Amino acid sequence: MQKKLLIIGFVWPEPKSSAAGSRMLQLIEIFLSQNYTITFASPSAKSDNSFHLESIGVLEKSIELNNSSFDDFIKSLNPNIVLFDRFMMEEQFGWRIVEHCPDAIRILDTEDLHGLRKGRQLAFKANKTFDKTYLFNDTSKREIASIYRCDLSLIISEAEIDILVNDFKVDASLLFYLPFMLDEVSDDEVRRLPKFEERNHFITIGNFLHEPNYDAVLYLKETIWPLIRKKLPKTELHVYGAYVSQKANQLHNEKEGFLIKGFAEDVNEVMKKAKICLAPIRFGAGLKGKLIDAMINGTPCITTTIGAEGMFGDYEPNGFIEDIPETFVSRAIELYNNKILWGEKQQNGCKIINTWFNKIPFQQKFVAKIDETTKELHKKRLNNFTGQMLLHHTLQSTKYMSKWIEEKNKN
């Protein structure tokens, strides 16, 4: 029997622009390996950075919000599994899937917990300690409801599993830990990496549309970099990232060695040239793609507790984790100057990629979980009364709001 997967994407994947884009391609790789026919549908417009999915055998389909044309499409496709890329897509299209393809397994890929990121940002902006007052925000309420309405939710960080189970009391059977799934870095690849003496300067990288990334760049510009530059006056900080705004470009200052480089066509190339990666992330959630890129390319990092969350497990990090600006700076300078320490941290990074993020065991566990969910679907749904209740109310509210919008748009 033909196995069919529909992915409903919040955006078209851009693996060169964001970790979310890379993550989506990792998920697609698993389903292709299991001989699924995959259709990727999205209501968003494509950009120049969008990955050409048809080049790997994935069908592409543009869909519209609040439009019953989706109903005809989904009935015709009749997928076995529907994967929602972020909870907003489940909100928009989930009720239509339930109505027209009730037997399809519904999987939510959270990417990161949006409510957690939002809560931390609210607390940071208010200069207050992050607690449940900020965690239990409206975004969290929407996201947790979406998790309950789905049969399985993919969670990228063990720290986020803990928050969902302990703070939100979500049943662990609805959650599945699935971090980045990466190829091993071989000994040969490590040997071919540029050596300590062949590298220069500092690097930071991240999509500028992502609020935690832009805040980190501002923090570097105003607080961290002036202190580093005072001790290392000949060094530069190269700031890379997609979708550089005009206000970000205005931070560029050659005299200060603070250089806004913009979009990196090849992240591996620019990361290999740098000696240290700086990631002073003050709020956010999920796993940090920039730290993954740094470890793959043998570039030690200085990051914060938020940046390191879920990244290293019980392993020694590929650099240092510091939240106090002065300590962050002193560690950066120490690592920049100390060849032996730098080499040790590089080795730590390779070990983390090859063990903590090794794709083979995670792929096997995920395939087994899908098989189990397929066999136990009826029982699983019976045990999730909260999900049934939320689906009932969603069908009564979201459905008719969507139909009202559709009628309004006709006029």
C-alpha positions in Angstrom: 0.0 0.0 0.0 1.3 3.5 -0.9 2.2 5.5 2.2 1.5 9.2 1.9 2.7 12.1 4.0 1.4 15.6 3.8 3.5 18.3 5.4 1.8 21.7 6.0 4.5 24.2 6.3 4.4 27.6 8.0 7.0 28.6 5.5 8.9 26.9 2.6 12.1 25.4 4.0 15.2 27.6 3.9 18.0 25.4 5.2 20.6 28.1 4.4 18.6 30.7 6.3 17.5 29.0 9.5 17.9 25.9 11.7 14.1 25.3 11.2 14.7 24.8 7.5 17.5 22.3 8.1 15.3 20.5 10.7 12.5 20.1 8.2 14.8 18.5 5.6 16.0 16.1 8.3 12.4 15.0 8.9 11.7 14.7 5.1 14.8 12.5 4.8 13.4 10.0 7.4 10.1 9.7 5.6 11.7 9.3 2.2 13.9 6.5 3.6 10.6 4.8 4.5 9.2 5.1 1.0 6.6 7.7 1.7 5.2 9.8 -1.1 5.6 13.3 0.3 3.6 16.5 -0.5 4.7 19.7 1.0 2.0 22.4 1.1 2.2 25.9 2.4 0.1 29.1 2.3 3.3 31.3 2.4 5.1 32.8 -0.6 8.4 31.3 -1.7 11.6 33.3 -1.4 14.9 33.1 -3.3 16.3 31.1 -0.4 13.6 28.4 -0.5 14.8 24.9 -1.0 13.8 23.2 -4.3 11.9 20.3 -2.7 11.0 18.7 -6.1 14.7 18.1 -6.6 14.5 15.4 -3.8 11.2 14.0 -5.0 8.8 15.9 -2.8 5.7 17.3 -4.4 5.0 21.0 -3.8 1.5 22.5 -3.4 0.4 26.1 -2.6 -2.7 26.3 -0.4 -4.8 29.1 0.9 -5.9 30.1 4.4 -9.7 30.1 5.1 -10.5 28.5 1.8 -12.6 25.3 1.2 -10.4 24.5 -1.8 -8.1 22.8 0.8 -11.0 20.3 1.6 -11.0 19.1 -2.0 -7.2 18.8 -2.0 -7.0 16.8 1.2 -9.9 14.5 0.3 -8.2 13.7 -3.0 -4.7 13.2 -1.4 -6.0 11.2 1.5 -2.7 11.0 3.4 -1.8 8.5 6.1 0.1 11.1 8.1 -0.2 14.9 8.3 2.8 16.8 9.8 2.1 20.3 10.9 5.1 22.6 10.8 4.4 24.7 14.0 1.2 25.0 15.9 -0.2 27.8 13.8 -0.6 25.5 10.8 -2.5 23.0 13.0 -4.8 25.8 14.2 -5.5 26.7 10.6 -5.8 23.3 8.9 -6.2 20.8 11.7 -10.0 20.8 11.9 -10.2 20.3 8.1 -7.9 17.2 8.4 -10.1 15.8 11.3 -13.3 16.4 9.2 -12.1 14.9 5.9 -9.3 12.5 6.9 -10.1 11.4 10.4 -7.9 8.3 10.2 -4.7 10.2 9.3 -2.1 10.5 12.1 -1.6 14.1 13.1 1.9 15.0 14.1 3.0 18.5 15.3 6.6 19.6 14.8 6.9 22.4 17.4 10.4 23.5 16.0 10.8 25.1 19.5 8.2 26.0 22.1 6.9 29.3 20.9 5.2 30.0 24.2 8.4 29.4 26.1 10.3 31.8 23.8 7.5 34.4 24.1 7.4 34.1 27.9 11.2 34.6 28.2 11.1 37.5 25.9 8.3 39.2 27.9 10.2 38.6 31.1 13.4 39.9 29.6 11.8 43.1 28.2 10.2 43.7 31.6 13.5 43.1 33.4 11.8 40.5 35.6 12.7 36.9 36.6 11.1 34.4 34.2 8.4 32.3 36.0 5.0 30.8 35.3 3.4 34.2 35.2 5.3 34.7 31.9 5.3 31.1 30.8 1.5 30.7 30.9 1.0 33.3 28.2 -1.6 33.3 25.3 0.9 31.8 22.9 1.5 28.9 25.3 -2.2 28.3 25.7 -2.7 28.0 21.9 0.4 25.8 21.5 -0.5 23.4 24.3 -4.0 23.1 22.9 -2.5 22.2 19.6 -0.3 19.6 21.2 -3.3 18.0 22.8 -5.2 17.9 19.5 -2.4 16.0 17.8 -1.6 12.4 18.1 2.1 13.1 18.6 4.3 16.2 19.0 8.0 16.3 18.2 10.0 18.2 20.8 13.5 19.3 19.9 14.9 19.7 23.4 14.9 17.6 26.5 14.6 20.8 28.5 11.3 21.5 26.7 10.0 18.0 27.4 10.6 18.7 31.1 8.7 22.0 30.9 5.7 20.4 29.1 5.5 17.5 31.5 6.2 19.3 34.8 4.9 22.8 34.3 2.0 22.2 31.8 1.3 18.6 33.0 1.1 17.3 29.4 0.9 13.6 29.2 4.4 12.3 28.2 2.8 9.8 25.8 1.8 12.7 23.5 5.4 13.9 23.2 8.5 12.6 21.4 12.0 13.9 21.8 13.6 14.4 18.4 16.5 16.8 18.3 18.7 17.7 15.3 19.7 14.5 13.5 23.2 14.8 12.1 25.9 12.8 10.2 29.0 11.9 12.1 32.1 14.1 11.7 34.8 11.7 10.7 38.4 11.8 11.9 39.4 12.7 8.3 37.0 15.6 8.3 38.4 16.8 11.6 42.0 16.6 10.3 41.0 18.6 7.2 39.6 21.5 9.3 41.6 24.7 9.3 44.0 24.7 12.3 44.1 27.3 15.2 46.9 29.3 13.5 44.9 29.4 10.2 41.9 31.0 11.7 41.2 34.6 12.5 38.5 36.7 14.1 35.1 36.0 15.8 31.8 35.1 14.1 28.1 35.2 15.0 25.3 34.0 12.8 21.5 33.9 12.8 18.4 34.8 10.8 17.7 38.5 11.6 13.9 37.9 11.4 14.3 35.9 14.6 14.0 38.3 17.6 16.5 36.5 19.9 19.2 36.7 17.2 18.7 40.4 16.6 18.8 41.0 20.3 22.1 39.0 20.6 23.6 41.2 17.8 22.6 44.4 19.7 24.0 43.0 22.9 27.3 42.2 21.1 27.5 45.6 19.6 26.7 47.6 22.8 28.2 45.5 25.5 30.3 42.5 24.6 32.3 43.5 21.5 33.7 46.8 22.9 35.2 44.9 25.8 36.8 42.2 23.6 38.0 44.7 21.1 39.8 46.7 23.8 41.9 43.6 24.7 42.2 42.3 21.1 42.3 45.5 19.0 43.2 43.8 15.7 40.3 41.3 15.8 37.0 41.6 13.9 33.5 40.3 14.6 31.8 39.0 11.4 28.0 39.1 11.7 26.2 36.8 9.3 22.5 36.1 8.8 19.6 36.1 6.3 17.2 39.0 6.0 19.4 41.8 7.3 17.3 44.8 8.0 18.3 48.4 7.5 18.6 49.0 11.2 20.9 46.0 11.5 23.1 47.3 8.6 23.5 50.5 10.5 25.4 48.7 13.2 28.2 48.0 10.7 31.4 49.9 11.8 34.7 49.1 10.2 36.7 51.2 12.7 35.3 49.1 15.5 35.8 45.9 13.6 32.0 45.2 13.8 31.2 44.0 10.3 27.7 43.1 9.2 28.3 40.5 6.5 24.7 39.5 5.8 23.6 36.2 4.2 26.2 33.4 4.1 25.8 31.4 1.0 27.9 28.6 2.6 27.8 28.7 6.4 30.5 26.0 6.6 33.0 28.1 4.7 32.6 31.2 6.9 32.5 29.2 10.1 35.7 27.3 9.3 37.6 30.6 8.8 36.6 31.9 12.3 38.4 31.1 15.5 35.5 31.6 17.9 31.7 31.7 17.6 29.9 34.1 19.9 26.3 33.4 20.8 25.2 35.6 23.7 21.5 34.7 23.5 19.4 36.3 26.3 16.0 34.8 25.5 14.7 32.1 23.2 13.9 28.4 23.1 14.8 25.2 21.2 18.2 24.2 19.9 20.6 26.7 18.4 21.6 26.0 14.8 24.5 28.3 15.0 26.1 26.2 17.8 25.5 23.1 15.7 27.2 24.7 12.7 30.1 25.8 14.9 30.6 22.3 16.3 30.5 20.7 12.8 33.2 23.1 11.6 35.4 22.8 14.7 34.8 26.4 15.9 34.6 26.7 19.7 31.7 28.8 21.2 31.0 31.1 24.0 27.3 31.2 24.7 24.8 31.7 27.5 22.6 29.4 29.7 19.7 30.0 27.3 21.9 29.3 24.3 23.2 26.1 25.8 19.8 24.7 26.8 19.4 21.2 25.4 22.6 21.4 23.4 25.2 19.4 25.3 23.5 16.8 27.5 26.0 15.5 30.0 28.9 16.3 27.7 31.5 19.0 28.2 30.5 22.0 25.9 32.6 23.0 22.9 33.5 26.2 24.7 32.1 28.1 27.7 28.6 29.0 29.0 28.6 32.4 30.7 25.8 34.9 31.5 27.8 37.7 33.1 29.2 40.0 30.3 32.7 40.4 31.9 33.1 36.7 32.3 31.8 36.0 28.8 34.4 38.4 27.5 37.3 37.0 29.6 36.4 33.5 28.4 36.3 34.6 24.8 39.7 36.2 25.1 41.2 33.2 26.9 39.9 30.8 24.2 41.1 33.1 21.4 44.6 33.1 22.7 45.0 29.5 24.1 45.7 27.0 21.4 45.6 23.9 23.7 42.3 25.0 25.4 40.9 25.8 21.9 41.8 22.3 20.7 40.2 20.6 23.6 36.9 22.5 23.1 37.0 21.7 19.4 37.2 18.0 20.2 34.3 18.3 22.7 32.2 19.7 19.8 32.9 16.8 17.5 32.1 14.3 20.3 28.7 16.0 20.9 27.8 15.9 17.1 28.8 12.2 16.9 27.0 11.1 20.0 24.3 13.5 21.3 23.0 14.3 17.8 23.9 11.1 15.9 21.0 10.7 13.5 20.9 6.9 13.2 19.4 6.0 16.6 17.0 8.9 16.5 15.8 8.0 13.0 15.2 4.4 14.1 13.3 5.4 17.2 11.1 7.8 15.3 10.2 5.2 12.7 9.3 2.8 15.5 7.2 5.4 17.1 5.2 6.0 13.9 4.6 2.3 13.6 3.4 2.1 17.2 1.2 5.1 16.8 -0.3 3.7 13.6 -1.2 0.4 15.5 -2.4 2.1 18.7 -4.1 5.1 17.2 -7.7 4.4 18.3 -6.6 3.6 21.9 -4.2 6.6 22.0 -7.1 8.9 21.1 -9.4 7.3 23.6 -6.8 8.0 26.3 -6.6 11.6 25.3 -9.9 13.1 26.4 -8.5 16.6 26.7 -7.6 16.4 23.1 -11.1 15.2 22.1 -12.6 18.0 24.1 -10.4 20.7 22.5 -11.1 19.2 19.0 -14.8 19.5 19.7 -14.6 23.1 20.6 -12.2 23.9 17.8 -14.6 22.3 15.3 -17.3 24.5 16.7 -15.3 27.8 16.8 -12.3 27.8 14.5 -14.3 26.0 11.8 -17.1 28.5 11.7 -14.8 31.5 12.0 -12.9 30.2 9.0 -16.1 29.7 7.0 -17.2 33.3 8.0 -13.8 34.7 6.8 -14.1 32.7 3.5 -17.6 34.1 2.9 -16.5 37.6 3.8 -13.6 37.3 1.3 -16.0 36.5 -1.5 -17.7 39.9 -1.2 
